[in-house]
Amino acid sequence: MALKQLALSLQFGEIGLAAKHRAALPRHWVSRCIRHALQLDGQITVRIVNEEEGRALNASYRGKDHATNVLTFDYQHTPVVMADLVLCAPVVAAEAKAQGKTWRAHYAHLLVHGTLHAQGWDHETSIKAAKAMEAYEVHLLAGLGIGNPYR
């Protein structure tokens, strides 16, 4: 599978355990995860935020007053995918611990998941759509050497 071209901006906000999060997210790995899920070339910004920023964004754009693991802001699907992915570091760390995963593996899953959303995939429209998206995520993650995140 030929990987697509990617213009990537990787940003870290004011987060706790910053060195550990940065170690789990080296630029080459973030790029590989996103490119693996891209069906077209892309221009994507990934921002790692704290709980306060994650909560504010989720409340402002989705009307939900809590921080979530990943938010996708998709601006264009073709001819180039343009999007922002916002990942909340403390939520990712807590979920990884609860699920017995490494931060790197959980971040990879969320990067793939967010990149699929950036291309129009949606797991909230129907059970069929959710199953299709999950199956495709599992397939893509296997190509990155990461096991099924839904087990």
N, CA and C atoms as a LAMMPS dump frame, in Angstrom:
ITEM: TIMESTEP
0
ITEM: NUMBER OF ATOMS
453
ITEM: BOX BOUNDS ff ff ff
-5.0000000000000000e+02 5.0000000000000000e+02
-5.0000000000000000e+02 5.0000000000000000e+02
-5.0000000000000000e+02 5.0000000000000000e+02
ITEM: ATOMS id mol type element x y z
1 1 1 N 0.84 -1.175 0
2 1 2 C 0 0 0
3 1 3 C 0.886 1.24 0
4 2 1 N 0.733 2.086 -1.005
5 2 2 C 1.5 3.323 -1.087
6 2 3 C 0.904 4.347 -0.139
7 3 1 N 1.737 4.9 0.711
8 3 2 C 1.263 5.903 1.654
9 3 3 C 1.103 7.241 0.949
10 4 1 N 0.109 7.997 1.366
11 4 2 C -0.189 9.294 0.773
12 4 3 C 0.733 10.368 1.337
13 5 1 N 0.837 11.467 0.61
14 5 2 C 1.637 12.607 1.055
15 5 3 C 0.907 13.314 2.195
16 6 1 N 1.678 13.829 3.141
17 6 2 C 1.091 14.488 4.3
18 6 3 C 1.906 15.71 4.689
19 7 1 N 1.236 16.847 4.806
20 7 2 C 1.812 18.036 5.436
21 7 3 C 1.289 18.014 6.866
22 8 1 N 2.174 17.783 7.817
23 8 2 C 1.781 17.584 9.209
24 8 3 C 2.313 18.697 10.094
25 9 1 N 1.421 19.231 10.929
26 9 2 C 1.824 20.124 12.001
27 9 3 C 1.5 19.39 13.298
28 10 1 N 2.504 19.151 14.136
29 10 2 C 2.323 18.461 15.41
30 10 3 C 2.573 19.465 16.525
31 11 1 N 1.539 19.703 17.331
32 11 2 C 1.603 20.719 18.377
33 11 3 C 1.289 20.104 19.739
34 12 1 N 2.012 20.56 20.745
35 12 2 C 1.761 20.142 22.118
36 12 3 C 1.387 21.371 22.933
37 13 1 N 0.191 21.341 23.53
38 13 2 C -0.223 22.41 24.422
39 13 3 C 0.43 22.229 25.783
40 14 1 N -0.056 22.949 26.757
41 14 2 C 0.434 22.852 28.128
42 14 3 C -0.149 21.592 28.757
43 15 1 N 0.61 20.511 28.721
44 15 2 C 0.12 19.229 29.238
45 15 3 C 1.04 18.712 30.328
46 16 1 N 0.451 17.967 31.27
47 16 2 C 1.242 17.299 32.283
48 16 3 C 1.961 16.106 31.67
49 17 1 N 3.06 15.702 32.267
50 17 2 C 3.857 14.58 31.773
51 17 3 C 4.219 14.757 30.304
52 18 1 N 4.536 15.999 29.942
53 18 2 C 4.785 16.346 28.539
54 18 3 C 5.849 15.456 27.905
55 19 1 N 6.938 15.191 28.618
56 19 2 C 8.018 14.384 28.039
57 19 3 C 7.534 12.972 27.692
58 20 1 N 6.691 12.409 28.538
59 20 2 C 6.184 11.061 28.287
60 20 3 C 5.232 11.043 27.086
61 21 1 N 4.4 12.058 26.972
62 21 2 C 3.495 12.141 25.815
63 21 3 C 4.286 12.365 24.529
64 22 1 N 5.31 13.232 24.592
65 22 2 C 6.14 13.457 23.411
66 22 3 C 6.876 12.181 23.006
67 23 1 N 7.312 11.413 23.977
68 23 2 C 8.006 10.156 23.669
69 23 3 C 7.072 9.148 22.993
70 24 1 N 5.803 9.177 23.368
71 24 2 C 4.823 8.275 22.756
72 24 3 C 4.409 8.735 21.37
73 25 1 N 4.722 9.99 21.038
74 25 2 C 4.265 10.585 19.779
75 25 3 C 5.403 11.204 18.968
76 26 1 N 6.438 10.435 18.643
77 26 2 C 7.461 11.028 17.776
78 26 3 C 6.84 11.379 16.419
79 27 1 N 7.304 12.446 15.85
80 27 2 C 6.726 12.97 14.61
81 27 3 C 6.622 11.897 13.522
82 28 1 N 7.681 11.1 13.345
83 28 2 C 7.646 10.083 12.283
84 28 3 C 6.53 9.063 12.525
85 29 1 N 6.245 8.741 13.784
86 29 2 C 5.185 7.781 14.105
87 29 3 C 3.802 8.388 13.857
88 30 1 N 3.62 9.633 14.268
89 30 2 C 2.347 10.325 14.032
90 30 3 C 2.079 10.383 12.533
91 31 1 N 3.09 10.758 11.771
92 31 2 C 2.959 10.841 10.32
93 31 3 C 2.609 9.478 9.729
94 32 1 N 3.279 8.448 10.176
95 32 2 C 3.013 7.108 9.652
96 32 3 C 1.579 6.666 9.946
97 33 1 N 1.113 6.883 11.172
98 33 2 C -0.252 6.49 11.539
99 33 3 C -1.283 7.203 10.668
100 34 1 N -1.104 8.497 10.498
101 34 2 C -2.06 9.276 9.704
102 34 3 C -1.984 8.873 8.238
103 35 1 N -0.778 8.798 7.686
104 35 2 C -0.622 8.442 6.272
105 35 3 C -1.192 7.058 5.989
106 36 1 N -1.101 6.174 6.948
107 36 2 C -1.632 4.822 6.78
108 36 3 C -3.152 4.838 6.605
109 37 1 N -3.819 5.828 7.202
110 37 2 C -5.276 5.914 7.141
111 37 3 C -5.779 6.861 6.042
112 38 1 N -4.875 7.636 5.444
113 38 2 C -5.288 8.576 4.407
114 38 3 C -5.569 7.867 3.088
115 39 1 N -6.661 8.242 2.463
116 39 2 C -6.989 7.72 1.139
117 39 3 C -6.594 8.712 0.049
118 40 1 N -6.335 9.954 0.433
119 40 2 C -5.847 11.014 -0.448
120 40 3 C -4.711 11.725 0.285
121 41 1 N -4.014 12.606 -0.396
122 41 2 C -3.003 13.405 0.276
123 41 3 C -3.676 14.269 1.339
124 42 1 N -2.908 14.702 2.334
125 42 2 C -3.514 15.442 3.429
126 42 3 C -2.669 16.58 3.972
127 43 1 N -3.358 17.526 4.575
128 43 2 C -2.769 18.616 5.355
129 43 3 C -3.46 18.565 6.71
130 44 1 N -2.748 18.053 7.704
131 44 2 C -3.387 17.792 8.993
132 44 3 C -2.545 18.358 10.128
133 45 1 N -3.242 19.011 11.046
134 45 2 C -2.626 19.475 12.279
135 45 3 C -3.083 18.549 13.398
136 46 1 N -2.133 18.087 14.195
137 46 2 C -2.432 17.287 15.388
138 46 3 C -2.014 18.124 16.582
139 47 1 N -2.955 18.339 17.487
140 47 2 C -2.668 19.125 18.699
141 47 3 C -2.979 18.276 19.912
142 48 1 N -2.013 18.166 20.801
143 48 2 C -2.169 17.426 22.048
144 48 3 C -2.455 18.457 23.142
145 49 1 N -3.593 18.275 23.829
146 49 2 C -4.058 19.296 24.768
147 49 3 C -4.27 18.718 26.166
148 50 1 N -4.451 19.63 27.121
149 50 2 C -4.786 19.237 28.486
150 50 3 C -6.307 19.098 28.617
151 51 1 N -6.749 18.688 29.789
152 51 2 C -8.178 18.458 29.986
153 51 3 C -8.995 19.742 29.853
154 52 1 N -8.477 20.849 30.334
155 52 2 C -9.216 22.114 30.258
156 52 3 C -9.468 22.522 28.801
157 53 1 N -8.432 22.461 27.977
158 53 2 C -8.597 22.831 26.566
159 53 3 C -9.492 21.823 25.843
160 54 1 N -9.314 20.539 26.149
161 54 2 C -10.153 19.509 25.542
162 54 3 C -11.623 19.685 25.895
163 55 1 N -11.889 19.995 27.151
164 55 2 C -13.267 20.22 27.603
165 55 3 C -13.869 21.443 26.923
166 56 1 N -13.115 22.521 26.85
167 56 2 C -13.616 23.753 26.234
168 56 3 C -13.959 23.533 24.76
169 57 1 N -13.1 22.833 24.045
170 57 2 C -13.367 22.565 22.63
171 57 3 C -14.573 21.654 22.449
172 58 1 N -14.667 20.606 23.263
173 58 2 C -15.792 19.672 23.157
174 58 3 C -17.102 20.376 23.503
175 59 1 N -17.075 21.243 24.491
176 59 2 C -18.281 21.987 24.874
177 59 3 C -18.677 22.973 23.782
178 60 1 N -17.686 23.662 23.253
179 60 2 C -17.953 24.689 22.257
180 60 3 C -18.462 24.116 20.936
181 61 1 N -17.871 23.001 20.491
182 61 2 C -18.192 22.483 19.162
183 61 3 C -19.167 21.309 19.154
184 62 1 N -19.282 20.609 20.279
185 62 2 C -20.187 19.457 20.311
186 62 3 C -21.249 19.571 21.392
187 63 1 N -21.164 20.621 22.212
188 63 2 C -22.138 20.818 23.269
189 63 3 C -22.03 19.802 24.392
190 64 1 N -20.851 19.206 24.556
191 64 2 C -20.638 18.193 25.599
192 64 3 C -19.6 18.714 26.584
193 65 1 N -19.986 18.804 27.844
194 65 2 C -19.148 19.432 28.863
195 65 3 C -18.197 18.443 29.523
196 66 1 N -17.361 17.827 28.711
197 66 2 C -16.296 16.958 29.212
198 66 3 C -15.223 16.843 28.132
199 67 1 N -14.028 16.524 28.553
200 67 2 C -12.958 16.292 27.589
201 67 3 C -13.151 14.907 26.99
202 68 1 N -12.856 14.773 25.712
203 68 2 C -12.952 13.487 25.035
204 68 3 C -11.582 13.122 24.48
205 69 1 N -11.402 11.886 24.063
206 69 2 C -10.076 11.44 23.634
207 69 3 C -9.605 12.122 22.35
208 70 1 N -10.477 12.205 21.328
209 70 2 C -10.08 12.839 20.072
210 70 3 C -11.253 13.62 19.489
211 71 1 N -10.95 14.809 19.019
212 71 2 C -11.905 15.629 18.276
213 71 3 C -11.34 15.818 16.875
214 72 1 N -12.191 15.702 15.885
215 72 2 C -11.77 15.904 14.503
216 72 3 C -12.518 17.089 13.924
217 73 1 N -11.777 18.019 13.394
218 73 2 C -12.343 19.159 12.689
219 73 3 C -11.949 18.983 11.228
220 74 1 N -12.907 18.525 10.419
221 74 2 C -12.601 18.294 9.009
222 74 3 C -13.09 19.472 8.185
223 75 1 N -12.191 19.986 7.356
224 75 2 C -12.481 21.178 6.573
225 75 3 C -12.669 20.868 5.091
226 76 1 N -12.012 19.814 4.623
227 76 2 C -12.069 19.471 3.204
228 76 3 C -11.724 18 3.05
229 77 1 N -12.482 17.305 2.212
230 77 2 C -12.227 15.881 1.967
231 77 3 C -11.467 15.64 0.67
232 78 1 N -11.683 16.471 -0.35
233 78 2 C -11.009 16.304 -1.638
234 78 3 C -10.66 17.662 -2.213
235 79 1 N -9.682 17.798 -3.062
236 79 2 C -8.766 16.758 -3.512
237 79 3 C -7.683 16.439 -2.484
238 80 1 N -7.597 17.272 -1.442
239 80 2 C -6.652 17.055 -0.346
240 80 3 C -7.453 17.07 0.949
241 81 1 N -7.201 16.114 1.818
242 81 2 C -7.862 16.071 3.122
243 81 3 C -7.237 17.16 3.991
244 82 1 N -8.077 18.04 4.521
245 82 2 C -7.604 19.105 5.407
246 82 3 C -8.371 19.004 6.722
247 83 1 N -7.619 18.877 7.836
248 83 2 C -8.287 18.669 9.123
249 83 3 C -7.354 19.003 10.276
250 84 1 N -7.996 19.211 11.428
251 84 2 C -7.292 19.311 12.704
252 84 3 C -7.748 18.139 13.555
253 85 1 N -6.805 17.464 14.184
254 85 2 C -7.112 16.413 15.153
255 85 3 C -6.624 16.916 16.513
256 86 1 N -7.514 16.904 17.485
257 86 2 C -7.176 17.358 18.831
258 86 3 C -7.306 16.159 19.764
259 87 1 N -6.197 15.783 20.386
260 87 2 C -6.188 14.647 21.31
261 87 3 C -5.921 15.152 22.718
262 88 1 N -6.722 14.69 23.658
263 88 2 C -6.614 15.133 25.044
264 88 3 C -5.711 14.174 25.823
265 89 1 N -4.512 14.643 26.147
266 89 2 C -3.487 13.803 26.765
267 89 3 C -3.956 13.078 28.028
268 90 1 N -4.599 13.742 29.004
269 90 2 C -4.986 13.008 30.208
270 90 3 C -6.068 11.963 29.944
271 91 1 N -6.954 12.218 28.998
272 91 2 C -7.98 11.231 28.659
273 91 3 C -7.331 10.03 27.978
274 92 1 N -6.418 10.288 27.052
275 92 2 C -5.713 9.2 26.366
276 92 3 C -4.95 8.35 27.377
277 93 1 N -4.246 8.991 28.303
278 93 2 C -3.47 8.253 29.303
279 93 3 C -4.374 7.405 30.193
280 94 1 N -5.488 7.969 30.642
281 94 2 C -6.416 7.225 31.508
282 94 3 C -7.046 6.057 30.767
283 95 1 N -7.453 6.272 29.52
284 95 2 C -8.053 5.183 28.743
285 95 3 C -7.04 4.083 28.469
286 96 1 N -5.819 4.461 28.123
287 96 2 C -4.779 3.465 27.854
288 96 3 C -4.545 2.593 29.091
289 97 1 N -4.476 3.231 30.248
290 97 2 C -4.272 2.482 31.491
291 97 3 C -5.444 1.541 31.749
292 98 1 N -6.66 2.047 31.613
293 98 2 C -7.859 1.233 31.867
294 98 3 C -7.963 0.057 30.893
295 99 1 N -7.472 0.25 29.671
296 99 2 C -7.574 -0.784 28.646
297 99 3 C -6.317 -1.655 28.553
298 100 1 N -5.334 -1.392 29.404
299 100 2 C -4.105 -2.187 29.407
300 100 3 C -3.277 -2.015 28.142
301 101 1 N -3.256 -0.797 27.588
302 101 2 C -2.519 -0.507 26.359
303 101 3 C -1.387 0.465 26.656
304 102 1 N -0.434 0.514 25.75
305 102 2 C 0.587 1.553 25.844
306 102 3 C -0.019 2.859 25.33
307 103 1 N 0.561 3.952 25.774
308 103 2 C 0.103 5.244 25.26
309 103 3 C 0.288 5.292 23.753
310 104 1 N 1.415 4.8 23.272
311 104 2 C 1.721 4.828 21.839
312 104 3 C 0.651 4.091 21.031
313 105 1 N 0.247 2.911 21.499
314 105 2 C -0.768 2.126 20.788
315 105 3 C -2.116 2.846 20.812
316 106 1 N -2.469 3.421 21.952
317 106 2 C -3.762 4.096 22.036
318 106 3 C -3.757 5.373 21.189
319 107 1 N -2.657 6.118 21.23
320 107 2 C -2.552 7.297 20.373
321 107 3 C -2.664 6.883 18.9
322 108 1 N -2.022 5.784 18.511
323 108 2 C -2.095 5.322 17.121
324 108 3 C -3.539 5.061 16.722
325 109 1 N -4.271 4.374 17.593
326 109 2 C -5.678 4.097 17.305
327 109 3 C -6.453 5.401 17.123
328 110 1 N -6.244 6.349 17.999
329 110 2 C -6.999 7.605 17.926
330 110 3 C -6.588 8.457 16.722
331 111 1 N -5.326 8.378 16.323
332 111 2 C -4.891 9.082 15.119
333 111 3 C -5.556 8.49 13.873
334 112 1 N -5.609 7.17 13.806
335 112 2 C -6.29 6.497 12.693
336 112 3 C -7.778 6.841 12.724
337 113 1 N -8.381 6.734 13.895
338 113 2 C -9.81 7.017 14.058
339 113 3 C -10.133 8.457 13.617
340 114 1 N -9.356 9.407 14.109
341 114 2 C -9.58 10.804 13.757
342 114 3 C -9.355 11.069 12.274
343 115 1 N -8.36 10.412 11.688
344 115 2 C -8.088 10.581 10.258
345 115 3 C -9.235 10.035 9.421
346 116 1 N -9.826 8.939 9.85
347 116 2 C -11.002 8.419 9.135
348 116 3 C -12.162 9.409 9.236
349 117 1 N -12.392 9.968 10.414
350 117 2 C -13.429 11.004 10.56
351 117 3 C -13.145 12.174 9.611
352 118 1 N -11.874 12.552 9.47
353 118 2 C -11.501 13.669 8.605
354 118 3 C -11.847 13.409 7.143
355 119 1 N -12.052 12.133 6.817
356 119 2 C -12.373 11.751 5.442
357 119 3 C -13.852 11.399 5.27
358 120 1 N -14.635 11.692 6.308
359 120 2 C -16.077 11.486 6.197
360 120 3 C -16.621 10.23 6.834
361 121 1 N -15.773 9.379 7.376
362 121 2 C -16.261 8.191 8.08
363 121 3 C -17.004 8.638 9.34
364 122 1 N -18.078 7.963 9.68
365 122 2 C -18.863 8.336 10.859
366 122 3 C -19.461 7.083 11.489
367 123 1 N -19.148 6.847 12.74
368 123 2 C -19.649 5.663 13.439
369 123 3 C -20.938 5.95 14.208
370 124 1 N -21.425 7.178 14.15
371 124 2 C -22.618 7.535 14.911
372 124 3 C -23.89 7.545 14.065
373 125 1 N -23.781 7.308 12.769
374 125 2 C -24.962 7.369 11.903
375 125 3 C -25.776 6.083 11.937
376 126 1 N -25.088 4.946 12.135
377 126 2 C -25.794 3.663 12.175
378 126 3 C -24.87 2.588 12.738
379 127 1 N -25.471 1.486 13.147
380 127 2 C -24.674 0.347 13.626
381 127 3 C -23.823 -0.197 12.487
382 128 1 N -24.387 -0.241 11.287
383 128 2 C -23.648 -0.731 10.122
384 128 3 C -22.416 0.138 9.864
385 129 1 N -22.576 1.46 9.925
386 129 2 C -21.458 2.376 9.715
387 129 3 C -20.403 2.202 10.809
388 130 1 N -20.852 2.019 12.038
389 130 2 C -19.921 1.828 13.159
390 130 3 C -19.107 0.554 12.974
391 131 1 N -19.768 -0.528 12.584
392 131 2 C -19.064 -1.804 12.383
393 131 3 C -18.074 -1.703 11.228
394 132 1 N -18.462 -1.006 10.158
395 132 2 C -17.563 -0.838 9.02
396 132 3 C -16.331 -0.025 9.414
397 133 1 N -16.552 1.052 10.167
398 133 2 C -15.431 1.888 10.588
399 133 3 C -14.507 1.127 11.527
400 134 1 N -15.077 0.418 12.486
401 134 2 C -14.265 -0.377 13.411
402 134 3 C -13.439 -1.418 12.668
403 135 1 N -14.05 -2.113 11.724
404 135 2 C -13.342 -3.153 10.967
405 135 3 C -12.18 -2.549 10.179
406 136 1 N -12.417 -1.385 9.592
407 136 2 C -11.361 -0.734 8.819
408 136 3 C -10.242 -0.253 9.742
409 137 1 N -10.586 0.263 10.913
410 137 2 C -9.574 0.669 11.892
411 137 3 C -8.71 -0.529 12.285
412 138 1 N -9.346 -1.653 12.573
413 138 2 C -8.615 -2.872 12.957
414 138 3 C -7.647 -3.263 11.85
415 139 1 N -8.104 -3.203 10.598
416 139 2 C -7.267 -3.537 9.442
417 139 3 C -6.071 -2.584 9.348
418 140 1 N -6.331 -1.286 9.449
419 140 2 C -5.259 -0.297 9.347
420 140 3 C -4.255 -0.438 10.484
421 141 1 N -4.751 -0.646 11.69
422 141 2 C -3.863 -0.789 12.845
423 141 3 C -3.008 -2.044 12.743
424 142 1 N -3.564 -3.104 12.202
425 142 2 C -2.772 -4.334 12
426 142 3 C -1.581 -4.032 11.088
427 143 1 N -1.795 -3.196 10.083
428 143 2 C -0.711 -2.801 9.192
429 143 3 C 0.361 -1.976 9.885
430 144 1 N 0.031 -1.419 11.036
431 144 2 C 0.994 -0.663 11.849
432 144 3 C 1.583 -1.527 12.97
433 145 1 N 1.189 -2.799 13.001
434 145 2 C 1.684 -3.701 14.035
435 145 3 C 0.971 -3.564 15.357
436 146 1 N -0.266 -3.055 15.326
437 146 2 C -1.034 -2.843 16.552
438 146 3 C -2.256 -3.744 16.512
439 147 1 N -2.499 -4.423 17.618
440 147 2 C -3.624 -5.359 17.712
441 147 3 C -4.96 -4.657 17.75
442 148 1 N -5.997 -5.455 17.684
443 148 2 C -7.38 -4.982 17.689
444 148 3 C -7.669 -4.189 18.964
445 149 1 N -7.97 -2.896 18.84
446 149 2 C -8.215 -2.07 20.017
447 149 3 C -9.593 -2.305 20.647
448 150 1 N -10.436 -3.056 19.959
449 150 2 C -11.804 -3.268 20.457
450 150 3 C -11.948 -4.557 21.246
451 151 1 N -10.869 -5.285 21.445
452 151 2 C -10.935 -6.511 22.253
453 151 3 C -10.883 -6.173 23.703
